[in-house]
Amino acid sequence: MRTLLTRPAIESLALALLLALQGLTAGAATEPGLRAVYETTRSEGDQPADAGREDPVERKTLTARLTPSMLAVRDDGIERIFDFSTGRVVVLDHARRSSYEFSLYAEPGFREHELVNRAAMSRVFGALFGEKYDLVDAETELGMRASPPAKLKMSEQRRGEERVFVLNKREAVSFVPATVELPATLSRALERLYLFEAQLHPQVRAALMKDARLPSRLSYGFRLYGKQTAVTWELREAALEELDLHAAAAQYTIGPLQPEPMLEAAWRVRAGQAGSPPTLADYQARAERLLTEGRAFESFLVGMEAGFAVGEMPEQVLRRARDAAASDPRMAAYSQAGAIEAANGDAKEALRLLEPLDAAAVEGGPSIYVQRANQYVRLGSGDRALEEFGRALAVNPFMFGPWHDAGWLYWNRYAAPMAWACWDAARAIAPANPAMKDVNEMEAALRRKHPEFF
């Protein structure tokens, strides 16, 4: 069953559309929903505008599919599907017929993190250059209030059917509703469309949702350090449909976020394609074998690897391996570097001891890579730390600790989807590991402060 709503016919079909939506019989994987197609324009230019110069305009077709539990937004060849029941976002590249997915937490996580950064930047710019930056623009771009919130004076004007929102004396949003009220079952879906696709200030979004109507025309804008962005949506058609967005999300084979070794390994672990994580007993058996073979240093490294992986070490074999390797200069270098780190000593000196060790040539090499990464973390060199964690995880993708710590390194780079890819891998290995407390608490705070994202 499919009812087409062109703009001239919307009013006359309102009642039929609503009744049809309420009466749809959906299959196990389908939901009654709505598809809306908009022509969009986006321009960016200097403020104040240069006389005689026209700002370049980008024109695209935006297709949105709304259901009570999912949202799909296609912007030309790229489509994002938000599954609020699983907390995942699938991104489809229709031109390449490929897809990847990431945690929904990355959306509010990045926005909150970036909003804190914007607030700090506004203070720096003001101190250095005397330039005023209205934090309301950042709240608009990111769809989230700062803490504390920016000073805002909002008013609404009516021009016939058009609603105009003025923020701090600037016209920021113009909204013309379609002539049919959105069914109540899809009002939350419309709010999600505004949140994830439009750049509306939260106060404007809340005002629009008091009378939830599908937009016929929506214009909005914001400024960022002398640049003005202006966006307009024009409704071309809307259609009531039974939607199976689960099937849409699964039409291509899902892969890693990016073709980077670490992110590829994270995907394999979460997808169960990397095999089963070794147990403490497995590491102990390897360490015993190496010790029997006269490879005491490597036995010690495998025992340490167990600690990075499962949070426990085979203590007895570790002591025997350490004693047996006492005369090995590699053992001396590794142990001295560990002692320096434990005492919060000179990370550069610890690296000087670790760098000559050939991690690729020994069993248990991931332990060397991880120790090097730890020193780079202490030195504030996140890129080098990620390189070393990546080398470790390429050999043993089941080490919980490196996944957890790599996630925070990505987070500090404002790469929220990558951060959660690492934390997803850590959870796949040890879902109840108490070391995930910091991530669990951040996720709980995001749900509490920003429930609209979930």
C-alpha positions in Angstrom: 0.0 0.0 0.0 1.5 3.4 -1.0 -0.1 6.8 -0.9 1.7 9.6 -2.8 1.5 13.1 -1.4 2.5 15.9 -3.9 2.4 19.4 -2.5 -0.9 20.4 -4.2 -2.6 17.2 -3.0 -1.4 17.1 0.6 -4.4 18.9 2.2 -7.0 16.8 0.4 -5.3 13.6 1.3 -4.5 14.4 5.0 -7.3 12.3 6.5 -6.7 9.4 4.2 -3.0 9.4 5.0 -3.5 9.4 8.7 -6.0 6.6 8.5 -3.8 4.6 6.3 -0.9 5.0 8.6 -2.9 3.8 11.5 -4.2 0.8 9.6 -1.0 -0.5 7.9 -0.3 -4.1 8.6 3.5 -4.5 8.8 5.6 -7.6 8.5 8.0 -8.7 11.2 10.8 -6.4 9.9 8.7 -3.5 8.6 7.2 -0.4 10.3 4.7 2.1 9.1 6.7 5.2 8.2 7.0 8.2 6.0 9.4 9.1 3.2 10.1 12.8 2.4 12.2 14.1 -0.4 13.7 17.6 -0.2 15.8 19.7 -2.5 18.4 21.4 -0.4 20.8 24.3 -1.0 23.8 25.2 1.2 26.0 28.3 0.9 28.9 29.5 2.9 30.3 33.0 2.7 32.1 35.8 4.6 30.3 38.1 6.9 29.9 40.8 6.1 29.5 39.7 2.5 31.9 41.0 -0.1 30.2 43.3 -2.5 29.8 41.9 -6.0 30.7 38.4 -5.1 28.2 35.5 -5.0 28.8 32.7 -2.5 29.0 29.3 -4.1 25.8 27.2 -3.6 25.7 23.5 -3.1 22.6 21.8 -4.3 21.6 18.3 -3.3 18.6 15.9 -2.9 17.9 14.9 0.7 15.7 11.8 1.2 14.5 11.0 4.7 12.7 7.9 5.8 11.1 8.0 9.2 9.8 5.2 11.4 9.1 5.0 15.1 12.4 3.1 15.8 14.7 4.1 12.9 15.7 7.1 10.8 17.4 6.9 7.4 18.8 10.1 5.7 20.2 9.9 2.2 22.2 12.9 0.9 22.9 12.1 -2.7 25.0 8.8 -2.6 25.6 8.6 1.1 22.9 7.3 3.4 23.0 7.1 7.2 20.6 4.8 9.0 20.1 5.3 12.7 18.8 2.2 14.6 17.7 3.4 18.0 16.7 -0.1 19.2 20.3 -1.3 18.8 22.2 2.0 19.3 24.1 1.7 16.0 24.5 3.9 13.0 25.0 2.3 9.6 26.6 4.4 6.8 25.9 3.3 3.2 28.0 4.4 0.3 25.7 3.6 -2.6 28.2 4.5 -5.3 30.8 2.0 -3.9 28.2 -0.4 -2.7 29.8 -0.6 0.7 28.9 0.3 4.3 30.3 0.6 7.8 28.7 1.2 11.2 29.5 2.8 14.6 28.0 3.4 18.0 25.2 5.9 18.3 27.1 7.2 21.4 29.6 8.8 19.1 27.0 11.4 17.9 26.3 13.1 21.2 29.8 12.3 22.5 31.5 14.2 19.7 29.0 17.1 19.9 29.5 17.6 23.6 33.2 17.3 23.3 33.4 19.8 20.5 31.0 22.2 22.3 33.5 22.3 25.2 36.2 23.0 22.7 34.3 25.8 21.0 33.6 27.5 24.3 37.4 27.4 25.1 38.2 28.7 21.6 35.7 31.6 22.0 37.5 32.7 25.1 40.9 32.5 23.4 39.8 34.4 20.4 38.3 37.1 22.6 41.4 37.4 24.6 43.9 37.5 21.7 41.9 39.3 19.0 39.0 40.9 20.8 36.7 39.0 18.4 33.3 38.2 19.8 31.9 34.7 19.1 28.3 34.0 20.0 28.3 30.6 21.5 24.7 30.3 20.4 26.0 29.7 16.9 28.0 26.6 18.2 24.9 25.4 20.0 23.0 25.8 16.8 25.5 24.0 14.6 25.9 21.1 17.1 22.2 21.0 18.2 23.1 21.0 21.9 23.2 23.4 24.8 26.6 24.2 26.3 27.3 23.9 30.0 26.7 26.6 31.2 24.3 27.5 28.3 25.1 30.4 26.1 23.1 33.6 26.7 20.1 33.4 24.4 17.1 35.7 23.7 14.7 34.0 21.4 11.6 35.3 19.9 9.1 34.0 17.3 7.4 36.0 14.6 4.5 34.9 12.4 4.2 35.8 8.7 1.1 34.0 7.6 2.0 30.3 7.8 5.7 31.1 8.1 7.3 30.9 11.5 10.5 33.0 12.0 12.8 32.5 14.9 15.0 35.3 16.0 18.0 34.4 18.1 19.9 37.3 19.8 18.5 39.8 17.3 19.3 37.7 14.2 16.8 35.8 12.1 18.0 32.3 12.3 15.2 30.0 11.2 12.3 30.2 8.8 9.7 27.3 8.9 6.7 26.8 6.7 4.7 23.6 7.6 3.3 21.1 5.2 -0.5 21.2 5.3 -0.9 17.8 7.0 -0.1 17.2 10.6 2.4 14.4 11.2 0.9 11.3 12.8 1.7 11.1 16.5 3.5 7.9 16.0 6.2 9.7 13.9 6.6 12.9 15.9 9.7 11.5 17.7 11.1 10.5 14.3 10.7 14.1 13.1 12.5 15.4 16.1 15.3 13.0 15.3 15.4 14.2 11.7 15.9 17.8 12.9 18.5 16.6 15.4 20.7 14.5 13.1 20.3 16.3 9.8 19.3 19.9 10.4 21.3 22.4 12.3 18.8 24.0 14.6 19.3 25.5 18.0 17.8 23.2 20.7 15.3 25.9 21.8 14.1 26.3 18.2 13.8 22.5 17.8 11.7 22.3 21.0 9.5 25.1 19.8 8.9 23.4 16.5 8.1 20.1 18.2 5.3 21.7 20.3 3.3 21.5 17.1 5.0 18.7 15.2 4.5 19.4 11.5 6.5 18.1 8.5 8.3 21.1 7.0 7.3 22.2 3.5 10.2 24.8 3.6 12.9 25.1 6.2 15.7 27.6 6.2 18.3 28.1 8.8 21.8 29.5 9.3 24.6 30.1 11.7 28.0 31.8 11.9 31.4 30.5 12.7 34.3 33.0 13.1 33.3 35.3 10.2 31.7 32.6 8.0 28.0 32.5 7.5 26.3 29.2 6.6 22.8 29.2 5.1 20.7 26.1 4.4 17.3 25.7 2.8 15.1 22.6 2.4 12.2 22.5 -0.1 9.8 19.7 0.1 9.2 17.9 -3.3 7.2 14.9 -2.2 6.2 12.9 0.8 4.9 9.3 0.8 3.4 7.0 3.3 5.1 3.6 3.1 5.8 0.4 4.9 9.5 0.7 5.6 12.0 -2.0 6.3 15.1 0.0 7.2 16.8 -3.1 8.7 16.9 -4.6 5.2 18.1 -1.3 3.8 20.9 -1.2 6.3 21.9 -4.8 5.4 22.0 -4.4 1.7 25.8 -4.2 1.6 28.4 -6.1 3.5 29.4 -4.0 6.6 33.1 -3.4 7.1 35.4 -1.4 9.3 35.1 2.4 9.7 38.3 3.0 7.7 40.9 0.8 6.0 43.3 1.2 8.9 44.9 -1.9 10.5 43.7 -1.1 14.0 40.1 -0.3 12.9 40.0 -3.4 10.7 41.1 -5.5 13.7 38.5 -3.8 15.9 35.8 -4.7 13.4 36.9 -8.3 13.2 36.9 -8.6 17.0 33.4 -7.1 17.4 32.0 -9.1 14.4 33.4 -12.4 15.9 35.7 -12.9 12.9 39.0 -12.9 14.8 38.3 -16.2 16.6 38.0 -16.8 20.4 40.0 -14.8 23.0 42.7 -16.9 24.6 42.2 -17.7 28.3 44.7 -17.2 31.1 45.4 -20.9 30.9 46.3 -20.5 27.2 48.9 -17.8 28.0 50.3 -19.9 30.8 50.7 -22.9 28.5 52.5 -20.8 25.9 54.8 -19.3 28.6 55.6 -22.8 30.0 56.4 -24.1 26.5 58.8 -21.2 25.8 60.5 -21.6 29.2 61.0 -25.3 28.5 62.5 -24.4 25.1 65.0 -22.1 26.8 63.4 -18.9 25.6 63.0 -17.4 29.1 62.7 -13.7 27.9 59.9 -14.6 25.5 58.2 -16.7 28.2 58.2 -13.6 30.4 56.8 -11.4 27.6 53.9 -13.8 27.1 53.1 -13.7 30.8 53.0 -9.9 30.6 50.9 -10.2 27.4 48.3 -12.1 29.5 48.1 -9.2 31.9 47.3 -6.8 29.0 44.8 -9.2 27.6 42.9 -10.7 30.5 44.0 -8.6 33.4 45.7 -11.5 35.1 49.2 -13.0 34.7 50.5 -16.5 35.3 52.5 -15.4 38.4 54.5 -18.6 39.0 55.8 -19.1 35.5 56.4 -15.3 35.2 58.8 -15.4 38.2 60.6 -18.5 36.9 61.0 -16.9 33.5 62.3 -13.6 35.0 64.9 -15.5 37.0 65.9 -17.7 34.1 66.3 -14.6 31.9 68.3 -12.6 34.5 71.4 -12.5 32.4 69.6 -11.6 29.2 70.3 -7.9 28.4 66.8 -7.7 26.8 65.3 -8.7 30.1 67.3 -6.0 31.9 66.2 -3.3 29.4 62.5 -4.3 29.6 62.5 -4.5 33.4 64.3 -1.3 33.9 61.9 0.5 31.5 59.0 -0.9 33.5 60.5 0.3 36.8 60.9 3.8 35.4 57.3 3.8 34.4 56.1 2.5 37.7 58.0 5.3 39.4 56.6 7.9 37.0 60.1 8.5 35.8 61.6 9.7 32.5 59.5 8.3 29.6 62.2 9.2 27.2 64.7 7.1 29.1 62.2 4.2 29.2 61.8 4.5 25.4 65.6 4.6 24.9 65.7 1.2 26.6 62.7 -0.3 24.7 63.4 0.9 21.2 66.3 -1.5 20.5 64.1 -4.5 21.4 62.9 -6.3 18.2 59.3 -6.9 19.1 58.6 -8.5 15.7 61.3 -11.2 16.2 60.1 -12.6 19.5 57.0 -14.4 20.7 55.3 -12.1 23.2 56.3 -9.1 21.1 52.9 -7.3 21.8 54.2 -6.6 25.3 57.0 -4.6 24.0 54.8 -2.6 21.7 52.4 -1.9 24.5 55.1 -0.7 26.8 56.4 1.6 24.1 52.8 2.9 23.5 52.5 3.6 27.3 55.6 5.8 27.2 54.3 7.8 24.2 51.1 8.3 26.1 53.1 9.7 29.0 54.9 12.0 26.5 51.6 13.2 25.0 52.4 11.7 21.6 49.1 10.2 20.8 49.8 9.4 17.2 53.0 7.4 18.0 51.1 5.6 20.9 48.4 4.6 18.4 51.0 3.2 16.0 52.5 1.0 18.8 49.0 -0.1 20.0 48.2 -0.9 16.4 51.3 -3.1 16.0 50.4 -4.9 19.2 46.8 -5.5 18.3 47.8 -6.7 14.8 49.6 -9.6 16.5 47.1 -10.2 19.3 43.7 -8.5 18.8 42.4 -9.9 22.1 44.2 -7.5 24.4 41.6 -5.6 26.4 43.9 -2.9 27.8 45.3 -1.6 24.5 41.8 -1.4 23.0 40.5 0.5 26.0 43.5 3.0 26.0 43.5 3.4 22.2 39.8 4.4 22.5 40.8 7.3 24.7 43.5 8.4 22.4 41.0 8.6 19.5 38.6 10.4 21.8 41.3 13.0 22.5 41.6 13.5 18.7 37.8 14.2 18.5 37.5 10.9 16.5 34.5 9.7 18.5 33.4 6.9 16.0 36.9 5.4 16.1 37.0 5.7 19.9 33.8 3.6 20.3 35.1 1.1 17.7 38.0 0.4 20.1 35.7 0.3 23.1 33.3 -2.0 21.2 36.2 -4.4 20.6 37.2 -4.2 24.3 33.6 -5.0 25.3 33.5 -7.9 22.8 36.6 -9.4 24.6 35.6 -8.7 28.2 32.1 -7.1 28.5 32.2 -7.0 32.3 35.8 -5.8 32.8 35.8 -3.1 35.5 38.3 -1.1 33.6 35.4 0.0 31.3 34.0 2.0 34.2 35.1 5.3 32.8 33.5 4.6 29.4 30.3 3.2 31.1 30.0 6.4 33.2 30.5 8.6 30.2 27.8 6.8 28.3 25.4 7.0 31.2 26.1 10.7 31.5 25.3 11.1 27.7 22.0 9.3 28.1 21.1 11.3 31.1 22.0 14.7 29.7 21.0 14.1 26.1 18.1 11.6 26.0 17.0 13.0 22.6 19.8 11.2 20.9 18.7 7.7 22.0 
